[in-house]
Every structure is written in structure tokens, then in C-alpha cells.
């Protein structure tokens, strides 16, 4: 049974006012560049994971570190929903699109976290496996659910992960798919399998992702490995890594990239590769047409979830909790996914989109049905030994992480 959608006139008016002050996304980004802010992250944590003094009562601000193109943000850095949040809460949010990949981001702040030095981020957006690492190491603050009543809207499939059974330390931001993408105007042959990426006419035009689980997950799936199961290990991983190493040495793969792979697709330097479904939707919105194609191959794609975490030591946790509560309103969540075309963790977004935005509701990579989900796998939870060994091997081959 679905929950009734909130029809809060105040929230509706806030979003409407914020939207009216900006050009529409589709009109704005056609032919324009994404442009990610290149800022260095400072962190904010104590080595034992204890919470710092919360200054939220006296300081109406917070810093949010996240991925490029992961909010309804225009090219000048304005977000209609953040503007609405500011008007509702009087809290200023500095949104920093500085996360390019999980490992690189973690390495940028791990020494500061261990020493208890500030990082400058009050809330960070990382993939669930990285959130699990932060929680395990004591680098995440426990959330006060009483400050997040809209947490009740968290979809049940994401509510009880093994690493955070009650979501006490993390709250999902978005989910999405990793699959195959190609420039349909420049490579009309199309791509339906991972093996086709190695076609001779694609040499030097293929990109793969700097996330080990994304790239190796796709390669393992193409080998027939069920990456969600415990039945595979080092032998299978090394077989896939050998293929990756050979394709890199032969320069068939042009690069192993973080979010900057988007620019390679846009410039035409890359014609095909592994990609996030939401990124391809952004590129097509920029182009104003279906210039790029995305699909989940027969060998399956991967499904991931990115979550919000308050680093231990952050001094605006209560402000962050207000932010989380705001974005867990189905109407607000629907406004975000209308821009970024990811899978919202908020119950009620499908019903809202069905009523107000049928085109969005019909998008199978934003509101996937059981058939779409059956063509995806989650990368299994790695034990410490495998995590270290697999990441070391991936780093040896790619120089990433």
C-alpha cells in the first residue's frame, strides 16, 4: 500500500518560486558544458568517530560534498530545491561537486579523519560500500531519526543493509545502473554486449570507470560470474583483471575515469564504454536529442546506491538532518530525479511523477520494474582480504584508487 502524497502548499510554493527564478533544465543545458567545480576537500572528524560539538543552533550553514550532476543544479551552480530549502529552513548549503570516485575521495580525507582534523564537509555522498567503510572505522556520526520524520518514506528495499541495519548512520541519496553506452550518431553499429567494446573500430575510443566495483563488475558479469554471490573469488577476478590490463596496454581503452568520462563522451573522444544511466540521460538532455544510448547487456549490468553520511567531527549535524528530511519529501525527491534521472530511494516519487510528469514515470532507468531489475546484479560484499587484494590489483593496473 503506497503512502498518500503530501500536498503541503508551503513546500509546493517554495519549489515553484525557486523554479521560476531559473531557466528550465532542458532549455539551459542544451549545447552547454557540465563543468564540475574542482575544489579540494577538507574533512571533519575525530579519530575515534565521536561527534564534535554541533553548532547548528548558532550557525545556519552546511557544506555538502557530492558527485557532479547529482542534484537539480544549473550551470551557474543554482539549485531550485536548495533555494527552496534555504527559504524554508534559513540554512545556507554550499554544494561542492567534488566526488569523482569513491576511493580517490576517501584517500583525500582519510588521513584527516584519522587525525581528527577538519575536512570542511558536513555531509558527504558516497557509495554504500564506502559508507560501510566509514561506519566501520568510526568516521560517521549517528543520525537522530527524530529530526528526520520523512525517513518513514525510505523504500523498504534499501532500509536494512547489512552494514547499517537501521540506517542509523547513512541515508540513501540515489541509486542507479552501470551498463553500456555509446554515441549512436558516431557509432551506428550499436553495442549490445561487453565483448563488442573490443571491436577493432573502437580502439582508442572506449572508456571504463575508475570505480573498481563498476568496471570489474561489468567484466566479471561478461565472464558469466554472478557477482552478487559468494561463489567467486581471486581466480575469477584475476581473469577479468588480465583482460582489463591487456586492453589498457594495447590502448584499446583510452582511459579509466571518474566522472570526467562524461566530458569524453560529450567531446566525441569516447564513442563507447561503461557508464552510469543517469549521466547518459544528462548528456542527451544537453544534446536535446537521443544522441547517446544506454542499455543493460545480456550479461547484466550492475546496480548501486549512493548514501549521505555525516562525517565524525562535522559540526552541523542537526542542519544536515533537516536537509535529509527535506529531500525525503516525495515532491522534492521527484524534482531532483526529473533532472538527474536516477532511482530515488523515496517512496511516493513514482505516484507523484505519474500524476505530474508521466514522461518521467515511464523512464525504465528512473522507475525500474521487476524485469529491468532482473537484468542487474549488486557487487557482493567483500571481506577485508578480498577488498584489499582486489583494490590493490585494480590500482596496479589502472593507477586509480
C-alpha positions as CSV (number, residue, x, y, z in Angstrom):
1,X,0.0,0.0,0.0
2,X,1.5,3.3,-1.0
3,X,1.6,6.3,1.3
4,X,-0.6,9.3,0.4
5,X,1.5,12.0,-1.2
6,X,2.0,15.2,0.8
7,X,0.3,18.2,-0.7
8,X,1.9,20.8,1.5
9,X,1.1,24.1,-0.1
10,X,4.1,25.8,1.6
11,X,6.5,23.3,0.0
12,X,4.8,23.5,-3.4
13,X,5.1,27.3,-3.3
14,X,8.7,27.2,-2.3
15,X,9.6,24.9,-5.2
16,X,7.5,26.8,-7.7
17,X,9.1,30.1,-6.7
18,X,12.6,28.6,-6.9
19,X,11.9,27.1,-10.3
20,X,10.5,30.4,-11.7
21,X,13.9,32.1,-10.9
22,X,15.8,29.7,-13.2
23,X,15.7,28.7,-16.8
24,X,14.4,25.1,-17.3
25,X,17.0,22.4,-17.2
26,X,16.4,21.2,-20.7
27,X,16.5,24.7,-22.2
28,X,19.6,25.6,-20.2
29,X,21.9,22.6,-20.7
30,X,21.4,22.0,-24.4
31,X,24.7,22.6,-26.0
32,X,26.3,23.7,-22.7
33,X,29.1,22.0,-20.7
34,X,28.6,20.2,-17.4
35,X,31.5,21.9,-15.7
36,X,32.4,20.4,-12.3
37,X,33.9,22.5,-9.6
38,X,37.4,21.5,-9.0
39,X,37.7,22.0,-5.2
40,X,39.9,20.2,-2.7
41,X,38.0,18.6,0.1
42,X,38.9,19.3,3.7
43,X,37.3,16.7,6.2
44,X,35.9,17.0,9.7
45,X,36.3,14.0,12.1
46,X,37.8,12.7,15.2
47,X,39.9,9.5,15.2
48,X,37.5,7.7,17.5
49,X,34.4,8.7,15.5
50,X,33.0,10.8,18.3
51,X,30.7,13.7,17.4
52,X,32.0,17.2,17.6
53,X,30.1,20.0,19.2
54,X,27.1,20.7,17.0
55,X,26.9,24.4,16.1
56,X,23.6,24.2,14.2
57,X,21.7,26.3,16.7
58,X,24.1,29.2,16.1
59,X,25.3,28.7,12.6
60,X,22.7,28.2,9.8
61,X,25.0,26.6,7.2
62,X,26.4,23.3,6.0
63,X,28.7,22.0,3.3
64,X,27.6,19.1,1.1
65,X,30.3,17.2,-0.8
66,X,28.8,15.1,-3.7
67,X,29.2,14.0,-7.3
68,X,28.8,16.2,-10.4
69,X,25.3,16.3,-11.9
70,X,23.8,14.8,-8.9
71,X,21.2,17.5,-7.9
72,X,18.9,19.8,-9.8
73,X,21.8,22.3,-10.3
74,X,22.1,24.6,-13.3
75,X,25.4,25.6,-14.9
76,X,25.7,28.7,-12.7
77,X,25.6,26.4,-9.7
78,X,22.0,27.2,-8.6
79,X,19.5,24.6,-7.5
80,X,15.8,25.2,-7.2
81,X,15.4,22.7,-4.4
82,X,18.3,24.0,-2.5
83,X,16.9,27.5,-2.8
84,X,13.5,26.2,-1.6
85,X,15.3,24.5,1.4
86,X,17.1,27.8,2.2
87,X,13.7,29.7,2.2
88,X,12.1,27.0,4.4
89,X,14.9,26.5,6.9
90,X,17.1,29.6,6.6
91,X,20.1,27.2,6.2
92,X,22.7,28.1,3.6
93,X,24.0,25.0,1.8
94,X,27.3,25.0,-0.1
95,X,27.1,22.2,-2.6
96,X,30.5,21.0,-3.7
97,X,30.5,18.7,-6.7
98,X,34.0,17.3,-5.9
99,X,33.5,13.5,-5.7
100,X,34.9,11.9,-8.8
101,X,35.2,8.3,-7.4
102,X,34.9,6.7,-4.0
103,X,38.4,5.6,-3.4
104,X,40.1,8.8,-4.6
105,X,37.6,10.8,-2.4
106,X,38.3,8.7,0.6
107,X,42.0,8.9,0.2
108,X,41.7,12.7,0.0
109,X,40.4,12.8,3.6
110,X,41.4,9.5,5.3
111,X,44.5,11.0,7.0
112,X,42.5,14.0,8.3
113,X,39.8,11.7,9.5
114,X,42.3,9.5,11.4
115,X,44.0,12.6,12.9
116,X,40.7,14.2,13.8
117,X,41.3,17.2,11.6
118,X,38.5,19.1,9.9
119,X,37.5,18.2,6.4
120,X,35.1,21.0,5.7
121,X,32.2,18.7,4.7
122,X,29.2,18.3,7.0
123,X,27.6,15.7,4.8
124,X,29.1,13.6,2.0
125,X,27.6,11.4,-0.7
126,X,29.4,8.1,-1.2
127,X,28.5,4.6,-2.5
128,X,27.1,2.3,0.1
129,X,30.3,0.1,0.2
130,X,32.3,3.2,1.1
131,X,29.6,4.3,3.7
132,X,30.1,0.9,5.2
133,X,33.8,1.5,5.5
134,X,33.3,4.9,7.2
135,X,30.8,3.4,9.6
136,X,33.1,0.5,10.4
137,X,36.1,2.8,11.1
138,X,34.0,5.1,13.3
139,X,34.1,8.0,10.9
140,X,30.3,8.5,10.7
141,X,28.0,10.2,13.1
142,X,24.8,8.6,14.3
143,X,21.8,10.3,12.9
144,X,18.9,11.4,15.1
145,X,15.9,9.9,13.4
146,X,13.6,12.1,15.4
147,X,14.9,15.0,13.3
148,X,14.1,13.1,10.1
149,X,10.4,12.2,10.2
150,X,10.3,11.8,6.4
151,X,12.7,8.8,6.9
152,X,9.5,6.8,7.0
153,X,9.4,7.3,3.2
154,X,12.7,5.3,2.7
155,X,11.9,2.4,0.4
156,X,12.0,-0.9,2.2
157,X,14.5,-2.5,-0.2
158,X,17.2,0.0,1.0
159,X,16.1,0.3,4.6
160,X,18.1,-2.5,6.3
161,X,21.5,-3.1,4.7
162,X,23.9,-5.4,6.5
163,X,26.4,-2.5,7.2
164,X,23.8,-0.2,8.7
165,X,20.7,-2.3,9.6
166,X,18.5,0.5,10.7
167,X,20.1,3.2,8.6
168,X,21.3,4.9,11.8
169,X,24.5,6.3,10.2
170,X,23.5,6.7,6.5
171,X,20.6,7.6,4.3
172,X,20.4,6.7,0.6
173,X,20.5,9.6,-1.8
174,X,20.1,7.9,-5.2
175,X,20.6,4.6,-6.9
176,X,21.4,3.8,-10.5
177,X,22.7,1.4,-13.1
178,X,26.1,0.7,-14.7
179,X,25.8,-0.6,-18.2
180,X,26.9,0.0,-21.8
181,X,26.7,3.4,-23.5
182,X,27.7,4.6,-27.0
183,X,27.4,7.6,-29.3
184,X,24.6,6.5,-31.6
185,X,25.3,9.2,-34.1
186,X,29.0,8.4,-34.5
187,X,28.8,4.6,-33.9
188,X,25.6,3.5,-35.6
189,X,26.5,-0.2,-35.3
190,X,25.4,-0.1,-31.7
191,X,26.7,-2.1,-28.7
192,X,24.7,-4.9,-27.1
193,X,27.5,-6.8,-25.3
194,X,30.7,-6.1,-23.4
195,X,32.6,-8.1,-26.0
196,X,31.6,-5.6,-28.7
197,X,33.6,-2.9,-26.9
198,X,36.7,-4.7,-28.1
199,X,35.7,-4.3,-31.8
200,X,38.7,-3.1,-33.9
201,X,36.9,0.1,-35.0
202,X,36.5,1.2,-31.3
203,X,40.2,1.0,-30.5
204,X,41.2,4.1,-28.5
205,X,37.6,5.2,-28.2
206,X,36.5,3.1,-25.2
207,X,36.2,4.4,-21.6
208,X,35.8,2.4,-18.4
209,X,35.1,3.7,-14.9
210,X,37.6,4.3,-12.0
211,X,35.2,2.6,-9.6
212,X,36.6,-0.9,-9.2
213,X,33.2,-2.4,-8.5
214,X,31.7,-0.8,-11.6
215,X,34.3,-1.8,-14.1
216,X,35.3,-5.1,-12.7
217,X,31.7,-5.9,-12.0
218,X,30.9,-5.5,-15.7
219,X,33.9,-7.5,-16.8
220,X,33.1,-10.3,-14.3
221,X,29.4,-10.4,-15.4
222,X,30.6,-10.7,-19.0
223,X,32.6,-13.8,-17.9
224,X,29.4,-15.4,-16.6
225,X,30.2,-14.7,-13.0
226,X,27.3,-13.9,-10.7
227,X,29.0,-11.0,-8.8
228,X,26.2,-11.0,-6.1
229,X,27.1,-14.5,-4.9
230,X,30.0,-15.7,-2.7
231,X,30.9,-18.4,-5.2
232,X,33.6,-16.5,-7.0
233,X,36.9,-15.1,-5.8
234,X,40.5,-14.4,-6.7
235,X,40.7,-16.7,-9.8
236,X,37.7,-15.1,-11.5
237,X,38.8,-11.6,-10.5
238,X,42.3,-12.1,-11.9
239,X,40.9,-13.4,-15.2
240,X,38.9,-10.3,-15.6
241,X,41.8,-8.0,-14.5
242,X,44.1,-9.7,-17.1
243,X,41.6,-8.7,-19.8
244,X,41.5,-5.1,-18.5
245,X,45.3,-4.9,-18.3
246,X,45.7,-6.2,-21.9
247,X,43.1,-3.7,-23.2
248,X,44.8,-0.9,-21.4
249,X,48.3,-1.9,-22.6
250,X,47.1,-2.1,-26.2
251,X,45.5,1.3,-25.8
252,X,42.1,-0.1,-26.9
253,X,40.8,1.6,-23.7
254,X,41.5,5.3,-23.9
255,X,41.1,5.8,-20.1
256,X,39.9,4.7,-16.7
257,X,38.0,7.7,-15.5
258,X,35.9,9.2,-12.7
259,X,33.0,11.5,-13.6
260,X,35.3,13.2,-16.2
261,X,34.3,10.3,-18.6
262,X,31.2,12.4,-19.3
263,X,33.2,15.0,-21.0
264,X,35.0,12.4,-23.2
265,X,31.6,11.2,-24.4
266,X,30.4,14.7,-25.0
267,X,33.5,15.8,-26.9
268,X,33.4,12.7,-29.1
269,X,36.8,11.4,-27.9
270,X,35.0,8.4,-26.5
271,X,32.5,6.5,-28.6
272,X,31.6,3.7,-26.2
273,X,32.2,2.2,-22.7
274,X,30.8,1.7,-19.3
275,X,28.6,4.4,-18.0
276,X,26.0,5.4,-15.4
277,X,22.5,5.6,-16.7
278,X,21.8,9.0,-15.2
279,X,24.9,10.5,-16.8
280,X,23.8,9.4,-20.2
281,X,20.4,11.0,-19.6
282,X,22.1,14.2,-18.7
283,X,24.2,14.1,-21.9
284,X,21.0,13.5,-24.0
285,X,19.3,16.4,-22.3
286,X,22.3,18.6,-23.2
287,X,22.2,17.5,-26.8
288,X,18.4,17.9,-27.0
289,X,18.1,14.5,-28.6
290,X,18.9,10.8,-28.1
291,X,22.5,11.2,-29.2
292,X,23.7,8.6,-26.7
293,X,22.3,5.1,-26.0
294,X,22.4,3.2,-22.7
295,X,21.5,-0.4,-22.1
296,X,22.0,-3.3,-19.7
297,X,23.7,-6.1,-21.7
298,X,22.6,-9.7,-21.8
299,X,25.3,-10.5,-19.3
300,X,23.6,-7.9,-16.9
301,X,24.6,-4.6,-15.6
302,X,25.3,-3.5,-12.0
303,X,23.1,-1.6,-9.6
304,X,24.5,0.7,-7.0
305,X,23.3,3.0,-4.2
306,X,24.9,6.2,-3.0
307,X,24.2,7.4,0.5
308,X,24.6,10.5,2.6
309,X,26.9,10.3,5.7
310,X,27.8,12.9,8.3
311,X,31.5,12.6,8.9
312,X,32.5,12.3,12.6
313,X,33.6,15.7,13.7
314,X,31.2,17.6,11.4
315,X,29.7,20.5,13.3
316,X,26.3,20.9,11.6
317,X,24.6,17.6,12.0
318,X,21.2,18.9,13.0
319,X,21.3,21.1,9.9
320,X,22.1,18.1,7.8
321,X,19.2,16.2,9.3
322,X,16.9,19.0,8.3
323,X,18.3,18.7,4.8
324,X,17.8,15.0,4.7
325,X,14.2,15.4,5.9
326,X,13.5,18.0,3.2
327,X,14.8,15.7,0.4
328,X,12.8,12.8,1.6
329,X,9.6,14.6,0.8
330,X,8.3,12.8,-2.4
331,X,7.6,16.0,-4.2
332,X,11.1,17.3,-3.6
333,X,12.6,14.0,-4.5
334,X,10.6,14.0,-7.7
335,X,12.0,17.4,-8.7
336,X,15.6,16.0,-8.2
337,X,15.1,12.9,-10.3
338,X,13.4,14.8,-13.0
339,X,16.8,16.4,-13.5
340,X,19.3,13.6,-12.9
341,X,17.1,10.6,-13.9
342,X,18.4,8.3,-11.2
343,X,16.4,5.9,-9.0
344,X,15.0,7.7,-6.0
345,X,15.0,5.9,-2.6
346,X,11.9,7.8,-1.6
347,X,8.5,6.1,-1.6
348,X,5.9,8.2,-3.3
349,X,8.0,9.6,-6.1
350,X,6.5,7.3,-8.7
351,X,3.0,8.2,-7.7
352,X,3.9,11.9,-7.8
353,X,5.6,11.5,-11.2
354,X,2.7,9.5,-12.6
355,X,0.3,12.4,-11.7
356,X,2.5,15.3,-12.6
357,X,5.2,14.1,-15.0
358,X,4.1,10.9,-16.9
359,X,7.2,11.0,-19.2
360,X,9.4,10.7,-16.2
361,X,7.3,8.0,-14.7
362,X,7.8,6.0,-17.9
363,X,11.6,6.1,-17.7
364,X,12.7,2.5,-17.0
365,X,16.0,3.6,-15.5
366,X,14.4,6.0,-13.1
367,X,11.4,3.9,-12.1
368,X,12.6,0.4,-13.0
369,X,10.2,-2.5,-12.9
370,X,11.0,-6.1,-11.9
371,X,12.1,-7.0,-15.5
372,X,14.7,-4.3,-15.5
373,X,15.9,-5.1,-12.1
374,X,16.2,-8.8,-13.1
375,X,19.0,-7.7,-15.5
376,X,21.2,-6.2,-12.8
377,X,23.4,-7.5,-10.0
378,X,24.8,-6.0,-6.9
379,X,28.6,-6.4,-6.3
380,X,28.8,-8.8,-3.3
381,X,30.1,-7.5,0.0
382,X,33.9,-8.1,0.1
383,X,35.7,-9.4,3.2
384,X,38.7,-7.3,4.2
385,X,41.3,-9.6,2.5
386,X,39.4,-9.5,-0.8
387,X,38.7,-5.8,-0.6
388,X,42.4,-5.0,-0.1
389,X,43.6,-7.5,-2.7
390,X,41.1,-6.6,-5.4
391,X,41.6,-2.8,-4.9
392,X,45.4,-3.3,-5.0
393,X,45.2,-5.2,-8.2
394,X,42.9,-2.7,-9.8
395,X,45.2,0.1,-8.7
396,X,48.2,-1.6,-10.1
397,X,46.6,-1.9,-13.5
398,X,44.8,1.4,-13.7
399,X,46.7,3.7,-11.3
400,X,43.3,4.6,-9.8
401,X,42.4,4.4,-6.1
